[in-house]
Amino acid sequence: MRLFLRQWQIAYRLKPQGSIFNDLGTPFVVIPNTLRYMAADPFLFLHNGTTYLFAEIFDKKEGIGKLGYAIFDGKKFSKWKIIISEPYHLSYPNIFEFDGNIYIVPEANESKTVYAYKAVNFPDKWEKISPPIIEGKQLVDTTFLDYNNKHLMFTYDIIPDENKKLYIYELDENVKAELFINESISDDDASARPGGNFFEYNGKIIRVSQNCDGDYGIGVVFSEVEECSENAYCEKKLLEISPKNVNINKKFISGLHTYNANDEIEVIDFHVIDFDPMVQVRRISEKLGLRK
């Protein structure tokens, strides 16, 4: 039994002039985990003048990811509030507004579907939309881009393990998806898997992705979306950040894999290798047959 495990956390900073591309020195502030919960996959959402941070909240006691949020008061974030859970793991709560409604599309690959929750009473009450966006596929880290009057959906196929691939779908007005390009656009472990929302920088559209070449969450990659032929996708790598590049007040950071920002703040997640008594209690209970 391993005593030291990968522990994820989220950190933030007020957005410096020019952002991540020309300022890696301004320090990030760590949002503390609790004994039971750790947070990852941060997504920002501005609603009625308030900044919300949505994230995966991993329940170490139950061994499963749930979705929750915290509120930024201009100086710090509130405590996490869990709002969505399922019998299976949830993560990567990509939140966006579409046709007047607010949706969250989580990573829920154990369900073999990509589906959305719609806000019934934001931010606390959500309902799952039926039918799913995509059925019968184990897709992760679904990320959206409005581009040339099309609603595009980038999503990563993790099956089979030996040949993971990034695909683009087009979303219709009923929040259903069909393949936009009939073949994968990337199978490069060093940059294919999404790692945050698209954003604009100096007039360029930037795609955020993860470097998973050899391990999960080695670093975060920023690539410019380029114009190319119709029904094709092209991008050019601009920057990659690794643990040694980012100023976080933690020693021995072992990885990064999600970045998001708005006009006010930037958020990133990172992991460290550390001892966690709650995880050890859960694993011992499972070994003794006290938990299923």
C-alpha positions as CSV (number, residue, x, y, z in Angstrom):
1,M,0.0,0.0,0.0
2,R,1.4,3.4,-1.0
3,L,1.7,5.8,1.9
4,F,2.4,8.9,-0.3
5,L,-0.2,9.8,-2.9
6,R,-0.9,12.4,-5.6
7,Q,-2.8,15.3,-4.0
8,W,-4.5,17.9,-6.2
9,Q,-5.1,21.5,-5.2
10,I,-6.2,24.8,-6.9
11,A,-4.4,28.1,-6.8
12,Y,-5.3,31.6,-8.1
13,R,-3.9,35.0,-8.6
14,L,-5.2,38.4,-9.6
15,K,-4.6,38.6,-13.3
16,P,-1.3,40.5,-14.0
17,Q,-0.9,42.8,-17.0
18,G,-0.5,40.5,-20.0
19,S,-1.4,37.3,-18.2
20,I,0.4,34.0,-18.3
21,F,2.3,34.7,-21.5
22,N,4.6,37.3,-20.1
23,D,4.3,36.9,-16.3
24,L,5.1,33.6,-14.6
25,G,6.6,35.3,-11.6
26,T,3.6,36.7,-9.9
27,P,2.7,34.1,-7.2
28,F,-0.4,32.1,-7.1
29,V,-2.4,31.7,-3.8
30,V,-3.3,28.2,-2.8
31,I,-6.9,27.4,-2.0
32,P,-6.7,25.0,1.0
33,N,-8.0,21.5,0.8
34,T,-9.8,19.9,3.7
35,L,-9.1,16.6,5.5
36,R,-11.9,15.0,3.5
37,Y,-11.9,16.9,0.2
38,M,-9.4,18.0,-2.4
39,A,-10.1,20.1,-5.5
40,A,-9.0,20.1,-9.1
41,D,-10.2,21.1,-12.6
42,P,-11.0,24.8,-11.9
43,F,-13.5,26.7,-14.1
44,L,-14.5,30.3,-13.6
45,F,-18.0,31.7,-14.3
46,L,-19.2,35.3,-13.9
47,H,-22.8,35.7,-13.1
48,N,-24.6,38.9,-12.1
49,G,-21.3,40.5,-11.2
50,T,-20.1,37.6,-9.0
51,T,-17.2,35.3,-9.8
52,Y,-17.8,31.6,-9.2
53,L,-15.2,28.9,-9.2
54,F,-16.5,25.5,-10.2
55,A,-14.3,22.5,-9.7
56,E,-14.1,18.7,-9.1
57,I,-14.3,18.2,-5.4
58,F,-12.8,14.7,-4.7
59,D,-14.3,13.0,-1.7
60,K,-11.3,11.1,-0.2
61,K,-13.6,9.2,2.1
62,E,-15.8,7.8,-0.7
63,G,-13.1,7.8,-3.3
64,I,-15.2,9.7,-5.9
65,G,-15.3,13.1,-7.6
66,K,-18.2,15.4,-7.2
67,L,-18.9,18.9,-8.5
68,G,-18.9,22.0,-6.4
69,Y,-18.3,25.8,-6.3
70,A,-16.8,28.6,-4.3
71,I,-17.4,32.3,-4.5
72,F,-14.7,35.0,-4.9
73,D,-15.3,38.1,-2.7
74,G,-12.6,40.2,-4.4
75,K,-9.9,39.0,-2.0
76,K,-10.4,35.2,-1.4
77,F,-12.6,32.3,-2.2
78,S,-15.3,31.0,0.1
79,K,-15.5,27.4,1.3
80,W,-16.5,24.8,-1.3
81,K,-20.2,23.8,-1.7
82,I,-21.0,20.5,-3.3
83,I,-23.9,20.7,-5.7
84,I,-23.8,17.6,-8.1
85,S,-22.9,14.0,-7.4
86,E,-23.5,10.7,-9.1
87,P,-22.7,7.0,-8.3
88,Y,-19.7,7.4,-10.5
89,H,-16.8,9.9,-10.7
90,L,-17.4,13.4,-12.0
91,S,-14.7,16.0,-12.8
92,Y,-13.9,18.9,-15.3
93,P,-17.1,20.9,-14.8
94,N,-17.0,23.0,-18.0
95,I,-19.6,25.6,-17.3
96,F,-21.0,27.9,-20.1
97,E,-24.0,29.9,-21.2
98,F,-25.8,28.7,-24.4
99,D,-29.0,30.1,-25.8
100,G,-30.0,31.8,-22.6
101,N,-29.4,28.9,-20.3
102,I,-26.4,27.9,-18.1
103,Y,-25.0,24.4,-18.5
104,I,-22.3,22.3,-16.9
105,V,-20.9,19.5,-19.0
106,P,-18.7,17.3,-16.7
107,E,-16.3,14.6,-17.4
108,A,-18.3,11.5,-16.6
109,N,-16.7,8.8,-18.8
110,E,-17.8,5.9,-16.5
111,S,-21.3,6.6,-17.6
112,K,-20.2,6.2,-21.3
113,T,-22.0,9.4,-22.2
114,V,-21.4,13.1,-22.6
115,Y,-24.3,15.0,-21.1
116,A,-25.2,18.4,-19.6
117,Y,-26.7,19.7,-16.4
118,K,-28.9,22.8,-16.8
119,A,-29.2,25.4,-14.0
120,V,-32.7,25.4,-12.6
121,N,-31.8,27.8,-9.8
122,F,-28.2,29.0,-10.2
123,P,-25.8,28.1,-8.7
124,D,-27.3,25.4,-6.4
125,K,-29.9,23.5,-8.3
126,W,-29.2,21.6,-11.5
127,E,-31.1,19.0,-13.6
128,K,-29.6,16.5,-16.0
129,I,-30.7,17.0,-19.6
130,S,-32.0,14.0,-21.5
131,P,-31.1,12.7,-24.0
132,P,-27.3,12.9,-23.6
133,I,-25.1,15.0,-26.0
134,I,-23.2,11.8,-27.0
135,E,-23.9,8.2,-26.0
136,G,-21.8,5.0,-26.0
137,K,-18.4,6.6,-25.8
138,Q,-15.9,7.2,-23.0
139,L,-15.0,10.8,-23.7
140,V,-13.3,13.2,-21.2
141,D,-12.5,16.9,-20.7
142,T,-15.1,18.2,-23.1
143,T,-14.5,21.9,-24.0
144,F,-16.5,24.3,-26.2
145,L,-15.6,26.9,-28.8
146,D,-17.8,29.3,-30.8
147,Y,-15.9,29.7,-34.1
148,N,-17.1,30.9,-37.5
149,N,-20.7,30.8,-36.4
150,K,-20.4,27.2,-35.3
151,H,-20.7,25.7,-31.8
152,L,-17.8,23.3,-31.7
153,M,-17.1,20.7,-29.0
154,F,-13.6,19.3,-28.4
155,T,-13.5,16.1,-26.6
156,Y,-10.9,13.4,-25.8
157,D,-11.4,9.7,-26.4
158,I,-9.5,7.7,-23.8
159,I,-10.4,4.3,-25.3
160,P,-8.3,2.5,-26.3
161,D,-5.5,3.4,-23.9
162,E,-2.8,2.8,-26.5
163,N,-4.2,5.4,-29.0
164,K,-6.0,8.2,-27.2
165,K,-7.4,10.8,-29.6
166,L,-8.9,14.3,-29.7
167,Y,-12.1,14.8,-31.8
168,I,-14.3,17.9,-32.7
169,Y,-18.0,17.7,-32.7
170,E,-20.6,20.4,-33.7
171,L,-23.3,21.2,-31.3
172,D,-26.8,22.0,-32.6
173,E,-29.6,24.1,-31.0
174,N,-30.9,21.1,-29.1
175,V,-27.5,20.5,-27.4
176,K,-26.9,17.4,-29.5
177,A,-23.6,16.7,-31.3
178,E,-22.3,15.2,-34.5
179,L,-18.7,14.8,-35.7
180,F,-17.5,18.1,-37.3
181,I,-14.4,16.4,-38.7
182,N,-14.7,12.7,-39.4
183,E,-11.3,11.8,-38.0
184,S,-9.3,12.7,-34.9
185,I,-7.4,15.9,-35.0
186,S,-4.6,14.8,-32.7
187,D,-3.2,11.8,-30.9
188,D,-0.2,13.6,-29.4
189,D,0.0,12.7,-25.7
190,A,2.0,15.9,-25.2
191,S,-0.8,18.3,-26.3
192,A,-4.0,16.6,-27.3
193,R,-6.1,16.3,-24.1
194,P,-8.0,19.5,-23.2
195,G,-6.9,21.4,-20.1
196,G,-9.3,24.4,-19.9
197,N,-11.4,26.8,-21.9
198,F,-10.4,28.5,-25.1
199,F,-9.5,32.2,-24.6
200,E,-8.4,35.2,-26.7
201,Y,-5.0,36.7,-26.4
202,N,-3.7,39.5,-28.6
203,G,-6.4,38.8,-31.2
204,K,-5.5,35.0,-31.2
205,I,-7.7,32.2,-30.1
206,I,-5.8,30.0,-27.6
207,R,-6.5,26.3,-26.9
208,V,-5.4,25.0,-23.5
209,S,-4.3,21.4,-23.3
210,Q,-2.4,19.0,-21.1
211,N,1.0,17.4,-21.5
212,C,0.4,13.8,-20.6
213,D,3.4,12.4,-22.4
214,G,4.6,9.7,-20.0
215,D,2.5,10.7,-17.0
216,Y,-0.8,12.4,-16.3
217,G,-0.7,16.2,-15.9
218,I,3.0,17.0,-16.5
219,G,2.2,20.5,-17.6
220,V,-0.2,22.9,-19.4
221,V,0.2,23.7,-23.1
222,F,-1.1,26.9,-24.9
223,S,-1.6,26.7,-28.7
224,E,-2.9,29.2,-31.2
225,V,-5.9,28.1,-33.3
226,E,-4.8,28.8,-36.9
227,E,-6.9,29.3,-40.1
228,C,-6.6,26.4,-42.4
229,S,-8.7,24.6,-45.0
230,E,-12.5,24.1,-44.6
231,N,-13.5,21.2,-42.3
232,A,-10.0,21.0,-40.9
233,Y,-8.3,22.1,-37.7
234,C,-4.8,23.6,-37.3
235,E,-3.0,24.9,-34.3
236,K,0.5,26.1,-33.4
237,K,2.1,25.6,-29.9
238,L,3.0,28.9,-28.3
239,L,3.9,28.1,-24.7
240,E,4.1,25.2,-22.2
241,I,4.3,25.7,-18.5
242,S,5.6,23.1,-16.1
243,P,5.8,23.1,-12.3
244,K,9.2,24.7,-12.3
245,N,7.8,27.7,-14.3
246,V,4.9,28.6,-11.9
247,N,5.3,30.5,-8.7
248,I,3.2,28.6,-6.2
249,N,4.1,28.6,-2.5
250,K,4.4,24.8,-2.4
251,K,7.5,22.7,-2.5
252,F,8.0,19.7,-4.8
253,I,5.1,20.4,-7.1
254,S,4.9,17.3,-9.4
255,G,2.4,18.4,-12.1
256,L,-0.2,20.8,-13.5
257,H,-3.1,20.1,-15.8
258,T,-5.8,22.8,-15.9
259,Y,-5.8,26.6,-16.5
260,N,-8.6,29.1,-16.8
261,A,-8.9,32.8,-16.5
262,N,-11.3,35.7,-16.8
263,D,-10.7,39.5,-16.9
264,E,-10.0,39.5,-13.1
265,I,-8.2,36.3,-12.0
266,E,-6.4,33.2,-13.2
267,V,-6.8,29.7,-11.8
268,I,-4.6,26.7,-12.1
269,D,-4.5,23.2,-10.5
270,F,-1.4,21.3,-9.4
271,H,-0.5,18.2,-7.6
272,V,2.0,17.2,-5.0
273,I,3.0,13.8,-3.6
274,D,2.0,13.7,0.0
275,F,0.7,11.5,2.8
276,D,-3.1,11.5,3.2
277,P,-4.6,9.8,6.3
278,M,-8.2,9.9,4.9
279,V,-7.2,8.0,1.8
280,Q,-5.3,5.4,3.8
281,V,-8.3,4.9,6.1
282,R,-10.5,4.3,3.0
283,R,-8.1,1.8,1.5
284,I,-7.7,-0.1,4.7
285,S,-11.5,-0.3,5.0
286,E,-11.8,-1.6,1.5
287,K,-9.1,-4.3,2.1
288,L,-10.9,-5.4,5.3
289,G,-14.2,-5.6,3.4
290,L,-15.8,-2.8,5.4
291,R,-16.5,-0.9,2.2
292,K,-17.6,-1.9,-1.2
